[in-house]
Every structure is written in C-alpha cells, then in structure tokens.
Amino acid sequence: MLLLGRYDGTGRLRYTDRTVPLAGTATAAFAEALAPAVGEHPWTARTFTAGWGRDVVDVSLVDPQLVV
C-alpha cells in the first residue's frame, strides 16, 4: 500500500489518499524508485490506519520527492 500526499500552498506535505495493497511486482518496482527518508520527515510520529480508524499500518517513510 502506498500513502499518497501533495504539497499545499504553504509547502506542507498533506496526506491525500492511499492505494490498495500492492502485488509483489509493484511493491518491488516502487522500492527501486523510492529513497528512504533522511532526517526528519513531515509525517514522523503520525499514524495511519487501514480503514475506519482500525488496524494501524506500519509505514516506511521515504523521501517525499517522487511525482507520478
């Protein structure tokens, strides 16, 4: 699953949506394209859930620069 965001007019990274769980091949492709976050990430200490506030999702924060 990918957590998606965009920068707002003030430069703050805002959470916008998430994908469904990804197939192994898609996960591998994104892993090659993304770089781990270095230093403080805008979403450090934030929690995300799988839906309706249940099931907290473990996340790996990445450098928020990839645009698709």
PyMOL commands that place a pseudoatom at each C-alpha (Angstrom):
pseudoatom trace, name=CA, resn=MET, resi=1, chain=A, elem=C, hetatm=0, pos=[0.000, 0.000, 0.000]
pseudoatom trace, name=CA, resn=LEU, resi=2, chain=A, elem=C, hetatm=0, pos=[1.254, 3.480, -0.787]
pseudoatom trace, name=CA, resn=LEU, resi=3, chain=A, elem=C, hetatm=0, pos=[0.308, 6.551, 1.208]
pseudoatom trace, name=CA, resn=LEU, resi=4, chain=A, elem=C, hetatm=0, pos=[-0.067, 9.480, -1.148]
pseudoatom trace, name=CA, resn=GLY, resi=5, chain=A, elem=C, hetatm=0, pos=[0.441, 13.146, -0.461]
pseudoatom trace, name=CA, resn=ARG, resi=6, chain=A, elem=C, hetatm=0, pos=[0.954, 16.523, -2.068]
pseudoatom trace, name=CA, resn=TYR, resi=7, chain=A, elem=C, hetatm=0, pos=[2.495, 19.795, -1.006]
pseudoatom trace, name=CA, resn=ASP, resi=8, chain=A, elem=C, hetatm=0, pos=[-0.011, 22.561, -0.288]
pseudoatom trace, name=CA, resn=GLY, resi=9, chain=A, elem=C, hetatm=0, pos=[0.455, 26.269, -1.000]
pseudoatom trace, name=CA, resn=THR, resi=10, chain=A, elem=C, hetatm=0, pos=[2.496, 26.729, 2.171]
pseudoatom trace, name=CA, resn=GLY, resi=11, chain=A, elem=C, hetatm=0, pos=[4.868, 23.856, 1.372]
pseudoatom trace, name=CA, resn=ARG, resi=12, chain=A, elem=C, hetatm=0, pos=[3.356, 21.437, 3.918]
pseudoatom trace, name=CA, resn=LEU, resi=13, chain=A, elem=C, hetatm=0, pos=[3.105, 17.795, 2.792]
pseudoatom trace, name=CA, resn=ARG, resi=14, chain=A, elem=C, hetatm=0, pos=[-0.556, 16.806, 3.135]
pseudoatom trace, name=CA, resn=TYR, resi=15, chain=A, elem=C, hetatm=0, pos=[-1.855, 13.250, 3.178]
pseudoatom trace, name=CA, resn=THR, resi=16, chain=A, elem=C, hetatm=0, pos=[-4.349, 12.814, 0.340]
pseudoatom trace, name=CA, resn=ASP, resi=17, chain=A, elem=C, hetatm=0, pos=[-5.112, 9.099, -0.078]
pseudoatom trace, name=CA, resn=ARG, resi=18, chain=A, elem=C, hetatm=0, pos=[-3.764, 5.554, -0.132]
pseudoatom trace, name=CA, resn=THR, resi=19, chain=A, elem=C, hetatm=0, pos=[-3.690, 2.718, -2.608]
pseudoatom trace, name=CA, resn=VAL, resi=20, chain=A, elem=C, hetatm=0, pos=[-4.981, -0.788, -2.174]
pseudoatom trace, name=CA, resn=PRO, resi=21, chain=A, elem=C, hetatm=0, pos=[-2.361, -3.361, -1.126]
pseudoatom trace, name=CA, resn=LEU, resi=22, chain=A, elem=C, hetatm=0, pos=[0.085, -3.822, -3.999]
pseudoatom trace, name=CA, resn=ALA, resi=23, chain=A, elem=C, hetatm=0, pos=[1.153, -7.006, -5.744]
pseudoatom trace, name=CA, resn=GLY, resi=24, chain=A, elem=C, hetatm=0, pos=[4.726, -8.145, -5.124]
pseudoatom trace, name=CA, resn=THR, resi=25, chain=A, elem=C, hetatm=0, pos=[5.969, -6.959, -8.520]
pseudoatom trace, name=CA, resn=ALA, resi=26, chain=A, elem=C, hetatm=0, pos=[4.529, -3.461, -7.993]
pseudoatom trace, name=CA, resn=THR, resi=27, chain=A, elem=C, hetatm=0, pos=[5.991, -3.327, -4.492]
pseudoatom trace, name=CA, resn=ALA, resi=28, chain=A, elem=C, hetatm=0, pos=[9.422, -4.227, -5.860]
pseudoatom trace, name=CA, resn=ALA, resi=29, chain=A, elem=C, hetatm=0, pos=[9.189, -1.601, -8.616]
pseudoatom trace, name=CA, resn=PHE, resi=30, chain=A, elem=C, hetatm=0, pos=[8.282, 1.152, -6.155]
pseudoatom trace, name=CA, resn=ALA, resi=31, chain=A, elem=C, hetatm=0, pos=[11.006, 0.036, -3.753]
pseudoatom trace, name=CA, resn=GLU, resi=32, chain=A, elem=C, hetatm=0, pos=[13.564, 0.665, -6.503]
pseudoatom trace, name=CA, resn=ALA, resi=33, chain=A, elem=C, hetatm=0, pos=[12.135, 4.132, -7.287]
pseudoatom trace, name=CA, resn=LEU, resi=34, chain=A, elem=C, hetatm=0, pos=[11.805, 5.409, -3.715]
pseudoatom trace, name=CA, resn=ALA, resi=35, chain=A, elem=C, hetatm=0, pos=[14.563, 6.504, -1.342]
pseudoatom trace, name=CA, resn=PRO, resi=36, chain=A, elem=C, hetatm=0, pos=[14.366, 6.239, 2.453]
pseudoatom trace, name=CA, resn=ALA, resi=37, chain=A, elem=C, hetatm=0, pos=[13.652, 9.466, 4.304]
pseudoatom trace, name=CA, resn=VAL, resi=38, chain=A, elem=C, hetatm=0, pos=[16.759, 11.178, 5.616]
pseudoatom trace, name=CA, resn=GLY, resi=39, chain=A, elem=C, hetatm=0, pos=[16.387, 13.219, 8.769]
pseudoatom trace, name=CA, resn=GLU, resi=40, chain=A, elem=C, hetatm=0, pos=[13.012, 14.497, 9.894]
pseudoatom trace, name=CA, resn=HIS, resi=41, chain=A, elem=C, hetatm=0, pos=[10.089, 13.536, 7.639]
pseudoatom trace, name=CA, resn=PRO, resi=42, chain=A, elem=C, hetatm=0, pos=[6.883, 15.645, 7.644]
pseudoatom trace, name=CA, resn=TRP, resi=43, chain=A, elem=C, hetatm=0, pos=[4.908, 12.578, 8.738]
pseudoatom trace, name=CA, resn=THR, resi=44, chain=A, elem=C, hetatm=0, pos=[7.238, 11.392, 11.518]
pseudoatom trace, name=CA, resn=ALA, resi=45, chain=A, elem=C, hetatm=0, pos=[5.190, 10.228, 14.528]
pseudoatom trace, name=CA, resn=ARG, resi=46, chain=A, elem=C, hetatm=0, pos=[1.962, 10.261, 12.502]
pseudoatom trace, name=CA, resn=THR, resi=47, chain=A, elem=C, hetatm=0, pos=[-0.143, 7.112, 12.463]
pseudoatom trace, name=CA, resn=PHE, resi=48, chain=A, elem=C, hetatm=0, pos=[-2.172, 5.795, 9.549]
pseudoatom trace, name=CA, resn=THR, resi=49, chain=A, elem=C, hetatm=0, pos=[-4.958, 3.233, 9.600]
pseudoatom trace, name=CA, resn=ALA, resi=50, chain=A, elem=C, hetatm=0, pos=[-6.160, 0.660, 7.106]
pseudoatom trace, name=CA, resn=GLY, resi=51, chain=A, elem=C, hetatm=0, pos=[-9.708, 1.974, 7.244]
pseudoatom trace, name=CA, resn=TRP, resi=52, chain=A, elem=C, hetatm=0, pos=[-12.307, 3.484, 9.516]
pseudoatom trace, name=CA, resn=GLY, resi=53, chain=A, elem=C, hetatm=0, pos=[-9.733, 4.087, 12.239]
pseudoatom trace, name=CA, resn=ARG, resi=54, chain=A, elem=C, hetatm=0, pos=[-8.863, 0.421, 12.734]
pseudoatom trace, name=CA, resn=ASP, resi=55, chain=A, elem=C, hetatm=0, pos=[-5.677, -1.523, 12.148]
pseudoatom trace, name=CA, resn=VAL, resi=56, chain=A, elem=C, hetatm=0, pos=[-2.752, 0.887, 12.406]
pseudoatom trace, name=CA, resn=VAL, resi=57, chain=A, elem=C, hetatm=0, pos=[-0.460, 0.438, 9.401]
pseudoatom trace, name=CA, resn=ASP, resi=58, chain=A, elem=C, hetatm=0, pos=[3.316, 0.105, 9.800]
pseudoatom trace, name=CA, resn=VAL, resi=59, chain=A, elem=C, hetatm=0, pos=[4.928, 2.558, 7.392]
pseudoatom trace, name=CA, resn=SER, resi=60, chain=A, elem=C, hetatm=0, pos=[8.384, 3.141, 5.956]
pseudoatom trace, name=CA, resn=LEU, resi=61, chain=A, elem=C, hetatm=0, pos=[8.770, 6.866, 5.359]
pseudoatom trace, name=CA, resn=VAL, resi=62, chain=A, elem=C, hetatm=0, pos=[10.526, 7.818, 2.131]
pseudoatom trace, name=CA, resn=ASP, resi=63, chain=A, elem=C, hetatm=0, pos=[11.940, 10.971, 0.625]
pseudoatom trace, name=CA, resn=PRO, resi=64, chain=A, elem=C, hetatm=0, pos=[8.759, 12.807, -0.476]
pseudoatom trace, name=CA, resn=GLN, resi=65, chain=A, elem=C, hetatm=0, pos=[10.031, 13.891, -3.906]
pseudoatom trace, name=CA, resn=LEU, resi=66, chain=A, elem=C, hetatm=0, pos=[8.703, 11.279, -6.360]
pseudoatom trace, name=CA, resn=VAL, resi=67, chain=A, elem=C, hetatm=0, pos=[5.953, 12.704, -8.562]
pseudoatom trace, name=CA, resn=VAL, resi=68, chain=A, elem=C, hetatm=0, pos=[3.689, 10.369, -10.515]
for i in range(1, 68): cmd.bond("trace and resi %d" % i, "trace and resi %d" % (i + 1))
show_as sticks, trace
zoom trace
